[in-house]
Amino acid sequence: MSIDAALLADYVRLRNVSDGMGEELLGRAVRDCFQEAARELGLWENGRAQISSEAVATVIVDFAMYDVRRSGRNVIGQALAEKIYHEGSQELTQLLRMSKSWYSLFTILEIVPEKGFKARDVIRQADYVWIDRSLSRTAKVGDMLASRVIPCEGFIMSSGAILPLALKEGGHDKFQAGIVKLVFGENVAPPKRLSDEQEHALAKTLILVGLGSGATDRVRYALAGKHVGSGKAAMEFATPSRPVGRNDPCHCKSGRKFKRCCGRA
């Protein structure tokens, strides 16, 4: 696999466009969207969001933007309906791409240093070129990621909130089967096209499992400007801290042990 200079330049341009849109789109999300996102993800306690790191904050914001709906629309859909960007603008084109984004579980198949990697969407059984210079430096073949991705011409890019999942060697197939069972039911294969409800359930399940296993402890942010196209910050994998034990309380605040709750997958 190769990633040519034209694709890399397009990625840098689109990442900068997305970063420039961020503040305006965030401003369109009403306060209770963020509260609802934090509650759904088990990160709301004593009247406030429990934000322990920038990685956790990014996960909440991403979920609020894409998975919390008001009158059937998320923040992206509402921005399209209100036509906040003029026809032919880079921002409108990127907003349309963002409206086609999806959340899934990915396995890294091949790495192109300083550019990105080839990844397989293990839920939808499709391979993609994923451009991300920062992650190409720290990720490894076989790593499994939970993330929302935005389709671009010739590649995909993350929406910014990536959860690296630490699995035992040989545990990928079992984990994937567990996620499918939790979201789609017993012995039901994922459909080729997911409904809004299924997309929401898949994103929420993967995030809860990732948070419960300490995935945000395995992410760090570099200072702005340290990486090309990094925007406000570039994401990398960090040395993991102690993962949540199977007998520890589940992160989602269900009151059950992790192995009996989100850790079932």
N, C-alpha and C positions, 0 to 999 in steps of 0.2 A: 504494500500500500504506500502511496505517496500523497503528499499535500503540497500543491504547487504554490508559488508566490502569489498568484492571483487570488486563490481561495483564502490564503492567510491574510492578505490585504483586505479582502471583503469582510472577513471576520472582525478584524480590528475596527473597520468602519462601522459595522453593525453593532459591535459592543459599545462603541462610543455613542452611537445614536441611542441605544437602549439606556445607557447611563444618563444621558441628557434628558430622557423622558421620565426617569424614575421619580423625581420630585413632584412633577405635575400629576402623574398617575397616583402616587401615594396621597396627594392632597384630595383626590376624588374619593378615596375610601373613607367612609364615615367611621367615627371612633368605635362604634359598636362592632364593626367588621373585624377589627383587630382583637377586640375582647372575645368575640365569638371564635375566632381562630385559636386564640390562646386556650380557651375553655375546651374546645374540641380536641386539642393536642395535649390536654392534661397539664397545661402550663399557666393556669390561673388559680391563684390561691390568696385568700385574705384580701380580696378586692383589687388585686393587681396581677399583672403578668410576671411570671417568674423567669426572668431573663438572666442567665448565668454567663453568657458569652455573646460575642457578635454573631457566631454561627447560629445560636438559638434564635436571636432576634431576626436573622435573615430567613430562617425557616418559618417563623410566625408571619412575617411580612409577605412572603411568597404565598403562603396558604391563604392569607386574607385577600390578596390580590386576585388569585385564580380560583379558589375553592369556596369562598363565601359569596353567596348570591343574594341579591335583593331584587324582587320582582322578576326573577328568572335570569338575571344578568349578573356576571361578576364585574369587577372594576374594568377589565379590558373591554368586555361587551358594552358596558355603559359608555365608555369613552368613544367607542365606534358609533353608538347610537346618537351621541351628542355631537359628533363630527368636530372634535376639538382640534384636529389637524387638517390642513387644506389638501385638496386633491393633488396628487403628484409629488407630495413631500416624502422625504425619507422616513419621517416619523409615522405617517399613515401606513406606508408599506410595511414598516416593522411592526406596527400595531396589528396589522392583519396577520402577520406571521405569528405574533404572540397569541392571537386568538385561536390559532391552530396547534398550540403547544400541547404537550401531554406529559403526564408523570408516569414513570415506570422504573423497572429494575433492570440494570444494565451490567454486563460483564465485559471487562476490557480484554480484547483479543490480541491486539498488536499496538505497539507504541511507536510513534514517529517523534523522536526527541525534538524538543523546542517548538513543536507544532501542535500535536494532538494525538489521537489514537483511534483505532477501529473498535467499535463497541457493538455488542449485540443486545437488543431489547429482548430479554428472555420471556417477557409476557407476550409480546406480539410476534416473536420469532422473526426479527428483521435486523439486518446489520447496517450500521451507519458510520460515516466519517464524522468524528466529534472533534472540533477544534477547540483547544484550550491549552495555551502555552504553559501556564503555571502547573496544571495537573500533569502535563506530560513529563515534568521534571521529577515528580514525586510518586505518581501512581505506578503500579506494577501489573504486568499481564496476569490475569486471573482475578484481579480485584473486582469486587461487586459494589456498584453504586446505586443509590436511590436518588432520583433527580427529576426535575421538570426540564424538558428540552424544547427548544424552539427550532422548527424546521426552516432551513435557509437553502438557497440554491447550491446543491452539491455537498452540503454538510449540515450538522446540527450544532447548536450551542446551548449551554445551560442557561436557565433563567437566573442563576446565581446561588441557589441553595442546594448544595450537593451533600448527601450523607453517605460516607464510606462505611460499608458494612463489614465488620470483622467476622468471618466465618471459618470454621475448622476446615482443614484440607479435605476435599471430597464432599463437603456439605452443601454445595451450591444447588444440586438437584433436589435435595430434600427441602432446603429452604424455599426454593421456587415453588415446589409442590404445596408446601404449607401455606404460602401466600395466596396461591390460586384457590386453595380450599377455603381459606378464611374469607376471601372476597367474593368468589363466584359459587361457592357451595361444593358439596360432595360430588366428586367425579364429573365436574362440569369444566370443560375447557374454556378459556377466555374467548369471547367472540372477537372477530376481526375488527369490528367497530364497537367501542364501548359507549354506553349511554352516559349522560352527565352524572347520574347517580353512581354508576360503576366507576367512572373516572374519579369521582370524589372518594368513594370507598377505598379504591386502590391507593390513592395518594395518602389518605389518612392512615391506612394500615401500615404502609411502608414507613411513613414518618414516625408513627408511634413505636414501631419495632426498632427503627434507627435510634430514636431518642432513648428508648429503654435499654439499648445495648451500648450507650455511650458514644454514638457516632459523632456527635458534635465535639467531643473531646479529641477526635482525630482530625479536626480541621483547624487550620490557623489562617490568618489573613496577613498578607504582607502590606507594607505601607504603599500608599498610592504612588504610581510612577515607577515602581520597581520592575514592572513587567509591561511589555507592550500590550495595549488594549486592556489594561487591567481595570480602568475606571477608578472607582473610589478605593478598591482593594482587590487584591488577587488572592484566590483561594488555593491552598496547598494542603496535602496530607501531612499531619504531624505525627510524632511518635505517640502511640496510644497510651492513655493512662489505664488504670485497672478497669476492665469492663465490668458491667453489672453482672453479678452472679445469678445463677438460675434460681437461687432461693432468696434473693433480695426482693424487696417490695417493688412492684412494677411502677415504672415512671408515670404511667397514665393515671395514677391515683385511684385505681380500682379497688385497692385494698388486698388484692391477691398477689401471690408470688409471681415474679417475672416468668417463670417456666409454665405457670398456669394461665398466663394472660398473653401479653404481646409476644412473649418469647416462645409461644407454642409453634410458631413458624420455624 
